[in-house]
Amino acid sequence: MGLVKFKEGSSHWYLPNKTTGVLEPKHEWTLREARKHGAYPSVTTIEKDIRASRALDWYKAEQLSRAFLSVQRTPGELDESYVERVMAESDTHRDDAADFGTRVHKAIEEWPAPCADPEIAPFYSAFKSWYEEEFEDRLGQEEILCHHGVGVAGRMDQIAISRKHGLLLVDFKTQGVKVQGKPNFYSSWCRQLAFYRQCWFEQHQQLPHCASVIIDKLRPGTPLMHVWTREELDVGWTEFLCTAWLFFSDRAWWPTGKWEPKFDFPFA
């Protein structure tokens, strides 16, 4: 039996412009290219590489099992061919979910303009009503934030003024909420927001609150928001530093010079 080719996932990098300091996305670079040019890994690249996700592992196993049940093997088909077809089928649900999420994010970015995507429009309509009640103003979106001391960057979804919480970093997620009104909020989301929060604080001397907002892809309805506490974000920042340190240490590569984690919280 031959080997089935492994499909490597994409890694996201950000290259600091030496003249302007602006970070340029390099989404499909290899580690070798990132090393050569001194690019920063994204916060999601670090998370996916170092931290195991039980929920994600279970999801992948479930989709693979369903694919084996749905894909019929043809008479005389080689093992390699059959396995590759099954794996391709198992990726279909993931790709469809990613496409839905991308389209929802696009509609949110274009707020308050009407949504031209007929499949997304009902979800956007529910989101728009909620958003305009929840927020006073949107200050920025899709901004690349970086921490030069750590050597990591990422693109935040949005920063806005909440009527209840003031300055708020917001991360939008789409999720199939199986039990209506009871979504799953994952610690990895908190670590990512804690990183953005620290970057924002160092660049603007403002300490925003942070929230994850879930849009249920199974049914249009009011988005579900979780505002992370200061304690949760402090833990998230500590865990992120540990994760980033392991990422760089494992590769013996430090884009901005070797650093050691410091677990102090100077926030008021």
C-alpha positions in Angstrom: 0.0 0.0 0.0 1.4 3.4 -1.0 1.3 6.6 1.1 -1.5 9.0 0.9 -0.2 12.5 0.3 -0.4 14.8 3.3 -2.2 18.1 2.7 -0.4 20.7 4.6 -2.4 23.5 6.2 -1.7 27.1 5.4 0.3 29.3 7.8 -0.1 33.0 8.0 2.8 35.4 8.4 3.2 39.2 8.6 6.3 40.9 7.2 7.2 44.3 8.8 8.1 46.8 6.1 11.6 48.1 7.1 10.8 51.6 5.8 7.3 52.2 6.9 6.9 49.7 9.7 3.6 48.5 8.1 2.9 44.8 8.3 2.2 43.1 5.0 0.3 39.8 5.1 2.1 36.7 3.6 -0.6 34.1 3.9 1.0 31.2 2.1 4.7 31.5 3.0 6.6 28.5 4.3 8.6 28.6 7.5 11.8 28.8 5.4 10.5 32.0 3.7 9.4 33.5 7.0 12.8 32.8 8.5 14.6 34.3 5.5 12.6 37.6 5.6 12.0 37.9 9.4 8.2 37.6 9.2 6.0 37.4 12.3 3.7 34.3 12.6 0.1 35.0 13.2 -1.5 34.4 16.5 -3.7 31.7 14.9 -0.7 30.0 13.3 0.9 29.7 16.8 -2.4 28.5 18.4 -3.0 25.8 15.8 0.6 24.5 15.8 1.1 24.2 19.6 -2.3 23.9 21.2 -4.4 20.7 20.7 -8.2 21.3 20.4 -10.4 18.5 21.6 -13.4 20.0 19.9 -11.6 20.4 16.6 -10.1 16.9 16.8 -13.6 15.5 17.5 -15.1 17.5 14.6 -12.5 16.2 12.2 -13.0 12.6 13.4 -16.8 12.9 13.0 -16.5 14.3 9.5 -14.1 11.6 8.5 -16.4 8.9 9.9 -19.4 10.4 8.0 -17.4 10.5 4.8 -16.6 6.8 5.1 -20.3 6.1 5.5 -21.3 8.2 2.5 -18.5 7.5 -0.1 -18.9 4.2 -1.9 -15.8 2.3 -2.9 -15.8 1.3 -6.6 -14.9 -2.3 -7.5 -11.1 -2.8 -7.8 -10.4 0.7 -6.5 -6.9 1.0 -4.9 -6.7 1.8 -1.2 -4.9 5.1 -1.9 -7.6 6.3 -4.3 -10.4 5.4 -2.0 -8.8 7.0 1.1 -8.1 10.2 -0.9 -11.7 10.4 -2.0 -13.0 9.9 1.5 -10.6 12.5 2.9 -11.7 15.0 0.2 -15.3 14.4 1.1 -14.6 14.9 4.8 -13.1 18.3 3.9 -16.4 19.4 2.2 -18.3 20.2 5.4 -15.3 22.2 6.7 -14.9 24.1 3.5 -18.6 24.9 3.4 -18.5 26.2 6.9 -15.5 28.3 6.2 -17.2 29.8 3.1 -20.3 30.6 5.2 -18.2 32.3 7.8 -16.3 34.3 5.2 -19.5 35.6 3.7 -20.9 36.5 7.1 -17.8 38.4 7.9 -17.9 40.2 4.6 -21.5 41.4 5.3 -20.5 42.6 8.8 -17.6 44.5 7.3 -19.9 46.3 4.9 -22.4 47.4 7.7 -24.6 49.4 7.5 -25.0 48.7 3.8 -27.6 46.1 2.9 -26.5 42.5 2.3 -26.5 41.5 -1.4 -26.0 37.8 -0.6 -29.5 36.2 -0.4 -28.4 33.2 1.7 -26.6 35.5 4.2 -29.2 38.3 4.2 -31.5 36.8 7.0 -28.5 36.3 9.3 -27.3 39.8 8.6 -30.7 41.3 9.2 -30.8 39.8 12.7 -27.2 40.8 13.3 -27.8 44.4 12.1 -30.8 44.9 14.5 -28.7 43.6 17.4 -25.6 45.5 16.5 -27.2 48.9 16.2 -28.8 48.4 19.6 -25.7 47.2 21.2 -23.1 49.6 19.8 -22.8 53.4 19.5 -20.0 53.5 16.9 -17.4 51.4 15.1 -13.9 52.7 15.4 -12.0 50.3 13.1 -12.0 46.8 11.6 -9.7 44.3 10.0 -6.7 46.1 11.5 -3.4 44.3 11.8 -2.0 44.4 15.3 1.4 43.3 16.3 3.6 42.9 19.4 7.2 43.6 18.3 8.6 42.4 21.7 7.1 38.9 21.1 7.3 38.9 17.3 3.7 37.9 16.6 0.9 39.7 14.7 -2.7 39.2 13.7 -5.8 40.8 12.2 -8.5 41.8 14.6 -12.1 41.8 13.5 -13.3 45.0 15.0 -13.0 47.6 17.7 -16.1 49.6 18.6 -17.9 51.6 21.3 -20.4 49.4 23.2 -23.3 51.1 25.0 -22.8 48.8 27.9 -19.0 48.1 28.0 -17.3 51.1 26.4 -14.3 50.4 24.2 -14.6 46.8 23.1 -12.5 44.5 20.9 -14.9 42.2 19.1 -14.2 38.9 17.5 -17.0 37.4 15.3 -17.5 33.7 15.0 -20.0 31.5 13.1 -21.1 28.3 14.9 -23.7 25.7 14.5 -25.4 26.0 17.9 -26.9 22.6 18.4 -28.8 23.6 21.6 -30.4 26.9 20.8 -29.1 29.7 23.0 -26.2 27.6 24.3 -23.1 28.2 22.2 -19.6 27.1 23.0 -17.1 29.8 23.8 -13.5 28.4 23.6 -10.5 29.4 25.6 -8.5 29.8 22.4 -10.7 32.7 21.5 -9.8 34.3 24.9 -6.1 33.9 24.2 -6.4 35.5 20.8 -8.3 38.5 22.2 -5.9 38.8 25.1 -3.1 39.2 22.6 -5.0 41.8 20.6 -5.8 43.6 23.9 -2.2 43.8 24.9 -1.2 45.0 21.4 -3.9 47.7 21.5 -2.8 48.8 25.0 0.8 49.2 24.0 0.0 51.1 20.8 -2.8 53.3 22.1 -2.5 53.3 25.9 -6.1 52.2 26.1 -7.3 49.0 27.7 -10.4 47.7 25.9 -12.8 45.1 27.0 -13.0 42.0 24.8 -15.9 40.0 23.5 -16.5 37.0 21.3 -19.8 37.2 19.3 -21.3 34.0 17.8 -23.6 34.1 14.8 -25.6 30.8 14.7 -25.3 29.4 11.2 -28.2 27.0 11.8 -30.8 29.6 12.2 -31.0 33.4 11.9 -31.3 35.1 15.2 -29.8 37.5 17.8 -26.0 37.0 18.0 -24.7 35.6 21.3 -22.0 37.6 23.0 -19.6 36.7 25.8 -17.6 39.5 27.3 -14.4 38.0 28.8 -13.5 39.1 32.3 -10.2 40.8 33.2 -9.2 37.6 35.1 -10.0 35.4 32.0 -8.0 37.8 29.8 -5.0 37.8 32.2 -4.9 34.0 32.2 -5.4 34.1 28.4 -2.3 36.4 28.0 -0.2 34.2 30.2 -1.2 31.1 28.2 -0.5 32.9 25.0 3.0 33.8 26.1 3.7 30.2 27.0 2.3 29.0 23.7 4.3 31.6 21.7 7.5 30.8 23.6 7.1 27.0 22.8 6.5 27.9 19.1 9.7 29.8 18.8 11.8 27.6 21.1 10.8 24.5 19.2 12.2 26.1 16.0 15.2 27.8 17.7 14.0 30.9 15.9 13.1 34.3 17.4 12.1 37.0 14.8 12.8 39.8 17.2 15.5 38.2 19.4 15.1 35.6 22.2 12.8 36.7 25.0 11.5 35.1 28.2 7.9 35.2 29.3 7.1 37.7 32.0 3.8 37.2 33.8 3.1 40.6 35.3 -0.1 42.6 34.7 0.5 46.3 34.8 -3.1 47.1 34.0 -5.2 49.4 36.2 
